[in-house]
Amino acid sequence: MIGRLAAIAALLAAPLAGAQEAPEQAPSAQQLATASAEADALIAGSGAPNLFVNVSSDGLAKVRHKASGLVCTFLPGAENNNLVLFEGGNVRRGDDIGCNADFGPLYLTYYATRYGPGYSAIDSARDAAAAIRNRYPDARPYEGASATAEPPAGAGEVAYAGFMIGSDDAPRYTQALTAKVGEWIFKQRMTADGGEDAVLSHQIMSGIFFNGALEAAVAGPRP
């Protein structure tokens, strides 16, 4: 699984680095078909298939939100894969979407929301921190070493909120990364094991994934 995650991370990071090493083994036709079928099923289950497009590649299920450019990437068959359209209040249909994806030890959730002028990535991180504290009453700020990734050109400043949750005997780590691209706020929520040696690797992996999502968004929404 670690090797698979490293290969996925390399694929997502390749546009940022400008180069990519060939994967050890190209996905089979069956793997490509399985990934594409899963993306189709996620789009069909969203309740708004016209808002999304299947862009699966490399044996991964990938769905792009047309309006924001957010690409949600899934390991085919992972338990918590889903695609969500949030509706209600004053939010216009398609202006608030999200997806959940399991990547080995990481549980990731992405959001793309068009809030309108005056709402920043820092505002989003602050609201995410409040939501984390509300969900986990024992949440305490993470104070250990941190790894950060420079956002791609075209994305605004990345804001961050990180916490430890759970008991000292079985700690968990949870964080939010936010950024603004054009009119859209992009947010990644990540929860994983909170062992001292694990947090930095989780931060690095989630940072690569988030930068990959921002890279796709900066490239611009496409039909």
C-alpha positions as CSV (number, residue, x, y, z in Angstrom):
1,M,0.0,0.0,0.0
2,I,2.8,2.4,0.8
3,G,4.3,1.8,-2.6
4,R,0.9,2.3,-4.3
5,L,0.5,5.6,-2.4
6,A,3.9,6.8,-3.4
7,A,3.2,6.0,-7.1
8,I,-0.1,8.0,-6.8
9,A,1.6,10.9,-5.1
10,A,4.2,10.9,-8.0
11,L,1.4,11.0,-10.5
12,L,-0.3,13.9,-8.8
13,A,2.9,15.8,-8.2
14,A,4.3,15.4,-11.7
15,P,2.7,18.6,-13.1
16,L,4.3,20.6,-10.3
17,A,7.7,19.1,-10.9
18,G,7.5,19.3,-14.6
19,A,8.6,15.7,-15.0
20,Q,7.5,12.2,-14.1
21,E,9.2,8.9,-13.8
22,A,7.4,6.1,-15.5
23,P,5.3,3.9,-13.1
24,E,6.7,0.5,-12.3
25,Q,3.8,-1.1,-14.1
26,A,1.1,0.4,-16.2
27,P,-2.5,-0.3,-15.2
28,S,-4.2,-3.1,-17.1
29,A,-7.2,-2.6,-19.4
30,Q,-9.3,-4.2,-16.7
31,Q,-8.0,-1.7,-14.0
32,L,-8.7,1.2,-16.3
33,A,-12.2,0.0,-17.0
34,T,-12.9,-0.6,-13.3
35,A,-11.7,2.9,-12.4
36,S,-13.8,4.5,-15.2
37,A,-16.9,2.5,-14.2
38,E,-16.5,3.6,-10.5
39,A,-16.3,7.3,-11.6
40,D,-19.4,6.8,-13.7
41,A,-21.2,5.3,-10.7
42,L,-20.1,8.1,-8.4
43,I,-21.3,10.7,-10.9
44,A,-24.7,9.0,-11.4
45,G,-25.1,8.7,-7.6
46,S,-24.5,12.4,-7.0
47,G,-28.0,13.5,-8.1
48,A,-26.5,16.0,-10.5
49,P,-24.6,14.1,-13.2
50,N,-24.6,17.2,-15.5
51,L,-22.2,19.0,-13.1
52,F,-19.4,16.4,-13.3
53,V,-17.3,14.6,-15.9
54,N,-15.4,11.4,-15.8
55,V,-11.6,12.0,-16.3
56,S,-10.3,8.7,-14.9
57,S,-6.7,7.8,-15.7
58,D,-3.7,5.8,-14.5
59,G,-6.1,3.2,-12.9
60,L,-7.6,5.8,-10.6
61,A,-11.2,6.9,-10.6
62,K,-11.3,10.7,-11.2
63,V,-14.2,13.0,-11.4
64,R,-14.0,16.7,-12.3
65,H,-16.5,19.3,-11.1
66,K,-17.0,21.3,-14.3
67,A,-17.7,24.7,-12.6
68,S,-14.7,24.8,-10.2
69,G,-12.2,22.5,-11.9
70,L,-11.8,20.4,-8.7
71,V,-10.8,16.9,-9.6
72,C,-11.7,14.3,-7.0
73,T,-9.4,11.2,-7.2
74,F,-10.4,7.8,-5.8
75,L,-8.8,4.4,-5.2
76,P,-11.4,2.1,-6.9
77,G,-13.2,0.0,-4.4
78,A,-12.2,2.1,-1.3
79,E,-14.9,1.9,1.3
80,N,-15.8,5.6,1.8
81,N,-15.7,6.8,-1.8
82,N,-18.5,9.2,-2.5
83,L,-19.4,12.4,-4.4
84,V,-21.7,14.9,-2.7
85,L,-23.8,17.9,-3.8
86,F,-24.6,20.3,-1.0
87,E,-27.9,22.2,-1.4
88,G,-30.0,24.5,0.7
89,G,-30.0,28.0,2.0
90,N,-28.8,30.6,-0.4
91,V,-26.3,28.3,-2.2
92,R,-26.8,28.0,-5.9
93,R,-27.0,24.5,-7.2
94,G,-23.5,23.3,-8.0
95,D,-21.7,26.0,-6.0
96,D,-20.9,23.7,-3.0
97,I,-19.7,20.1,-3.7
98,G,-17.5,17.6,-2.0
99,C,-16.0,14.1,-2.1
100,N,-14.6,11.6,0.3
101,A,-11.8,9.2,-0.6
102,D,-9.7,6.7,1.4
103,F,-6.0,6.5,0.5
104,G,-4.5,3.8,2.7
105,P,-4.0,5.4,6.1
106,L,-5.5,8.7,5.0
107,Y,-9.2,9.6,5.1
108,L,-9.6,12.6,2.8
109,T,-12.5,14.9,2.1
110,Y,-12.4,17.7,-0.5
111,Y,-14.8,20.7,-0.9
112,A,-15.1,23.3,-3.6
113,T,-17.4,26.2,-2.6
114,R,-18.2,29.5,-4.3
115,Y,-18.8,31.8,-1.3
116,G,-18.6,35.1,-3.1
117,P,-16.3,38.1,-2.5
118,G,-14.9,38.8,1.0
119,Y,-14.4,35.2,2.1
120,S,-10.8,34.1,2.2
121,A,-8.8,30.9,2.7
122,I,-8.0,32.1,6.2
123,D,-11.7,32.5,6.9
124,S,-12.3,28.9,5.6
125,A,-9.5,27.5,7.8
126,R,-10.8,29.3,10.8
127,D,-14.3,27.9,10.2
128,A,-12.8,24.4,9.7
129,A,-11.0,24.7,13.0
130,A,-14.3,25.6,14.7
131,A,-16.0,22.6,13.1
132,I,-13.2,20.3,14.2
133,R,-13.5,21.5,17.8
134,N,-17.3,21.1,17.6
135,R,-17.0,17.5,16.3
136,Y,-14.1,16.5,18.6
137,P,-14.5,18.1,22.0
138,D,-11.1,16.8,23.0
139,A,-9.3,18.4,20.0
140,R,-6.1,20.2,21.0
141,P,-3.8,22.2,18.6
142,Y,-1.1,20.2,17.0
143,E,2.2,21.6,18.1
144,G,4.7,19.2,16.5
145,A,6.9,19.6,13.5
146,S,5.0,20.4,10.3
147,A,5.7,19.8,6.6
148,T,4.2,22.3,4.1
149,A,4.1,22.4,0.3
150,E,4.3,25.6,-1.9
151,P,1.0,26.0,-3.7
152,P,1.0,26.1,-7.5
153,A,1.2,29.4,-9.3
154,G,-2.3,30.8,-9.6
155,A,-3.5,29.5,-6.3
156,G,-3.7,31.9,-3.3
157,E,-2.1,31.4,0.0
158,V,-2.8,28.0,1.6
159,A,-4.2,28.2,5.2
160,Y,-3.9,25.4,7.7
161,A,-5.5,24.2,10.9
162,G,-4.2,21.0,12.6
163,F,-5.3,19.2,15.8
164,M,-4.6,16.0,17.8
165,I,-7.7,14.1,18.8
166,G,-8.4,10.9,20.8
167,S,-6.5,9.6,23.8
168,D,-2.8,9.8,24.3
169,D,-2.7,6.0,24.0
170,A,-4.3,6.0,20.6
171,P,-3.9,9.5,19.2
172,R,-5.3,10.6,15.8
173,Y,-4.3,13.6,13.8
174,T,-6.7,15.8,11.8
175,Q,-6.2,18.9,9.7
176,A,-7.7,21.3,7.2
177,L,-5.9,22.9,4.2
178,T,-7.7,25.7,2.4
179,A,-6.9,27.8,-0.7
180,K,-8.7,30.2,-3.0
181,V,-8.6,29.9,-6.8
182,G,-10.6,32.5,-8.6
183,E,-14.1,32.6,-7.0
184,W,-13.7,29.2,-5.4
185,I,-12.5,28.1,-1.9
186,F,-10.9,24.7,-2.0
187,K,-10.6,22.7,1.2
188,Q,-9.1,19.4,2.1
189,R,-9.9,17.7,5.4
190,M,-7.6,14.8,6.4
191,T,-7.7,12.5,9.4
192,A,-5.1,9.7,10.1
193,D,-3.0,8.0,12.7
194,G,-1.5,10.5,15.1
195,G,1.7,8.6,16.0
196,E,4.7,10.9,16.3
197,D,6.5,9.4,13.4
198,A,3.3,9.3,11.2
199,V,2.1,12.9,11.2
200,L,4.8,14.4,9.0
201,S,4.4,11.7,6.4
202,H,0.6,12.2,6.4
203,Q,1.2,16.0,6.0
204,I,3.5,15.4,3.1
205,M,1.1,13.0,1.3
206,S,-2.0,15.1,1.9
207,G,-0.1,18.2,0.8
208,I,0.9,16.5,-2.5
209,F,-2.7,15.5,-3.0
210,F,-4.0,19.0,-2.3
211,N,-1.5,20.6,-4.6
212,G,-2.6,18.2,-7.3
213,A,-6.2,19.3,-6.8
214,L,-5.2,23.0,-6.9
215,E,-3.1,22.4,-10.0
216,A,-6.1,21.0,-11.8
217,A,-8.3,23.9,-10.6
218,V,-5.7,26.5,-11.7
219,A,-5.7,25.0,-15.2
220,G,-9.4,26.1,-15.3
221,P,-12.8,24.6,-15.4
222,R,-13.6,22.8,-18.6
223,P,-16.8,21.3,-20.0
